[in-house]
Amino acid sequence: FQCAQTMAFAIEEINQDSSLLPNITLGYHFCDDCLQMAVAFRAAMAQISSTGSTLSDLGCTGQPPILGIVGDPVSTHSIAISRVLGLFRIPLVSYFATCSCLSNKREYPSFFRTIPSDTFQVKAMIQILQQFHWTWVGLVVSDDDYGLYAARIFHIEMSQFGCVAFHETLPRDNSRAEVRRIVANILRSTARVIVVFSPSSYLLPLADELVMQQVKERQWIASEGWSTSSAFRTGQLLPILGGTLGIAIRRGEIPGLREFLLRLRPDSRPENNMVSLFWEDTFGCRFDQQEPGNYSKTCTGQEDLRTADSVYSDVSNLRPTYNVYKAVYALAHALHNLLSCEHGKGPFVGSTCAELHNLQPWQRVNFTTHYGDRVSFDENGDALAIYDVMNWQAAPDGTIQAVTVGTYDEAIPGTDKLTLDSDRIFWNFKSNAPPRSVCSEPCPPGTRRTPRKGEPVCCFDCLPCADGEISNTTGELECELVKQSLTTFLIQNSRICCEPKPVEFLSFEEPLGVCLTLTSLLGVCVCLAVLSVFARHRSTPVVRANNSELSFLLLLALALCFLCAVLFIGQPQQWTCQLRHVVFGLAFALCISCILVKTIVVVMAFRATLPDNNVMRWFGAAQQRGTVVVFTAVQASICVVWLTTAPPTPYKNTHYQNSRIIWECTVGSVVGFSCVFGYIGLLAAVCFLLAFLARKLPDNFNEAKFITFSMLIFCAVWITFVPAYVSSPGKYTVAVEIFAILASSFGLLVAIFVPKLYIILLKPEKNTKKAIMSRPTSKK
C-alpha cells in the first residue's frame, strides 16, 4: 500500500511541476493483484481494454488510453503480462521483477524495470564470496522464475572460481517433509555458506524448520527478495540468521513523501476501497460493523496516522518504494520527450518523432531524481545496477536489524565493484570471524591438485610435485616444469622454489681431502727418506747389488706418483684435468718401466752366471737407462696424441645426481684414456710374468720375489679399483682413484724397498758381498 501511495505522490508531484509535462495532467488506476497470477493478468488486460473507447481514441469522451503500467513486482507475473503488452507496444515498468529472462528484448520488447537484473545481483554475490574466499557454498532457490533463472546464472558464475555443494528448491506447497529434507541436506553438507534466492513467502517455512532444529554456524547470503524483509526480524531467528549478508535494492529518499502519506483519510478517496481496508487493518476497527470481522471498534475516519505503529509511514528505508517513484518518473520523462520532439530532430528513421497514438517503447530516457540518482536503461531495458550490502545484526530490543555495510556499483570501472566495511560486519560465529567454507584446503607450496574421482573440482587432494617441478604459491593447479635452470639450479624447500645447486668436488678444505693430501705428502716424504738412506749406503752390497741407479730413479718415480694424487684434489680446471692424467700416466709408466728393467736385470744376471754367457755385456747401465727412456717415451707419445685430439676437460655433471652439480674431469677421448691405462697394465703384466718366472732363482737375496709381490699388489689394487670407481657417487669417485694411486704406490714402495731397508738399518751383518752372493741353504 505504501508503494501504491508513492505512485500517487509521484504523479501529483509531476502534475505540479511546470517544467515536466506542462499543460498535461496525468491520472492513474490502482489494481491489487493479491499475489495471484490470474488476478494480475486480468487486471493488466482490463487496463489496456479501456472500456467504452479504443486506444486510438484521443478525445475526452470515455476512458483515456493507458500509456504505461508500473508493475508487476513478481517476475513470473511480469513474464506473462509482458508477452501480451508487447503485442500492443505498451510499456511495463517493473519495480521489483528481477528475473534475467526479462532482459530478452525479442520476447519482451516493451518491458523495462527500475531494479537491476538478477545477472548483476549474482555478480555482486560472487564478489562477496570471492572476497572471503568461500569456494564451497550451498544454494537454495524458490520454485519460480525468479529462483530458477537466478540459480542458472549463479551456477555459471560460481563455476569460474568455486563449486556449489548442494542445490535445493523450496517447495511451492510448503511441504513439511520436503522442508525437513532440505534442512537435513544443509546439516549433512560441509558447506558453511548458503546462498538463497527466494521471496520471503517461500522462505518462511524453511526458517521455522531451522529454528526447530537449531541449525547454527551457517553463513547465509540473502538475495534482494528477502534481505530487507521484516518477516525475519524476530528474536528467535537471531541465533540462526544473525550475521546474514544480503543484497538489497539501493535505498533512496523521497522528499515530502512522509507528509503525503500522513495526509491520507478514508473520506478523501471514497472510491478507493484499499484505503478503507488499510485504515481498518492499521487501527483495528471496522467502518461497517455489519460486515464479518474480528474488530469490535468502529472506525471514525479521524484517527491519526502519526500515532499508528506501522511501516506505512516509515520512509527511512525506501527500497522497492523508491523504485516505484523512479518508474513513474521514467514514464513521465518518456512522455515528455515524445511530446516535445521536433520533426526533423527525432530519434527514428529520417529524424522523425513518435506519435502519441503509436508509442515506441524502445525510446529510452535518462534523468536524475531529486535524491541525485541517475536513472537510465541499457539496451535490454535494465536499470543501472547499484546495490546496498546488508548485514543482519542484533538490535537493542533483541530482534534483528539490517545494517548497510557496503555497496556494489556496476558503474565502477574495473572488475572489483564491491566496497565492504569489514569492521562493521557482525559474524554469528564463536570466533566472531568469517567462516571457512572450502571443500578442500588450498594446496601448500610444493604440491599440486589432484581431483577426487566423482566429486566436484573444488574437492581434491594435494600431491607433491614431481622431480624437476616446483610450485611456489598456495593453491597451484599444476606444478611448473623447470627446464632451463636444471643444470645450475636445484629445486629445494619441498619443491617450492629453485635455488642454486651445490657444487660438489673433492676439496682441500674437507676432512677427506685433507687426509688424502697428508697421505700423499707422507708418501713423498717416505720416498725421499728411503732415497737418502740409499744414497748414504750406496756403496754397500745391498744397494749395489740391486742397481742403485734404477733404485734412485724408481724412488723418484714413486714420489712423482704420490704427488700426482694431489692434482686430483680441488675444483677441476682445464690445466689440472690435463695435467693430472698426463702426470699419472707418465709417473706410473716410469715407475713400472724401472721395475721391469730391474726384473730384466735380475733374469739376465742369473743367465750371466752360466758358462759361456756374456749377456750382461750387452745390457749394461747405459742400455738399462735407454730401455727405461724408451718405455716411458712410448707413454709420453700416447699422452701427446691424447691431448692433441681430445684432451680431458672439466665438466659439470648434473645427470648423476639431480640434487647437486658434480665437478669432474671428462677423459675426452676414451681411446686415449684406455691406451694410457692399457700401456701401464701391459708393462705391469710383463713385469709380473718375468718376476714370477725368476722368483725361485737360487740367490740368497733374490729381488724377483719382492718384485713379484709388488706387482701382485699393484694389479690387485687396480683390478678392484674399476668396480669401486663405477659404484662410488659424486666426489667419492675421485677419492677412490686417489686411494688406488696411493695404495699401489705404497705397495710398490713397501714390497721393493722395505726388505732392503731392513738389511741396511737392522741387519748390517747381512749387508756383505759374501752374504749376498751365497746360495740359501736347503733344509732337510
Buried (B, 14 or more C-beta within 10 A) or exposed (E): BBBBBBBBBBBBBBBEEEEBBEEEEBEEEBBBBEEEBEBBBEBBEEBBEBEEBEBEBEEEEEBBBBBBBBBBBBBBBBBBBBEBBBEEEBBBBBBBBBBBBBBEBEEBBBBBBBBBBBBBBBBBBBBBBBBBBBBBBBBBBBBBBBBBBBBBBBBEBBEEEBBBBBEBBBBEEBEEEBBBEBBEBBEEBEBBBBBBBBBBBBBBBBBBBBBEBEBEEBBBBBBBBBBBBEEBBBEEBBBBBBBBBBBBBBBBBBEEBBEBBBEBEBEEBEEBEBBBBBBBEBBEBBBEEEEEEEBEEEBEBEBEBEEBEBEBBBBEBBBBBBBBBBBBBBBBBBBBBBBEBEEEEBBEEEEEBBEEEEBBBBBBBEBEBEBEBEBBBEEBBBBBBBBBBBBBBBBEEEBBEBBBBBBBBBEEEEEEBBEBEEEEBBBBBEEEEBBBBBBBEBBBBBBBBEEBEEEBBBBBEBEBBEEBBBBBEEBBEEBBEBEEEBEEBBBBEBBBBBEEBEEBBBBEEEEBBEEBBEBBBEBBEBBEEBBEBBEEBEEBBBBBBBBBEBBBBBBBBBBBBBBBBBBBBBEBEEEBBBBBBBBBBBBBBBBBBBBBBBBBBBBBBBBBEEEEEEEBEEBEEEBBBEBBEEBBEBBBEBBEBBBEEBBBBBBBBBEEEEEBBBBBBBBBBEBBBBBBBEBBBBBBEBBBEBBBEBBEBEBEBBBBBBBBBBBBBBBEBBEEBEEBBEEBEBBBBBBBBBBBBBBBBBBBBBBBBEBBBEBBEEEEEBBBEEBBEEEEEEEE
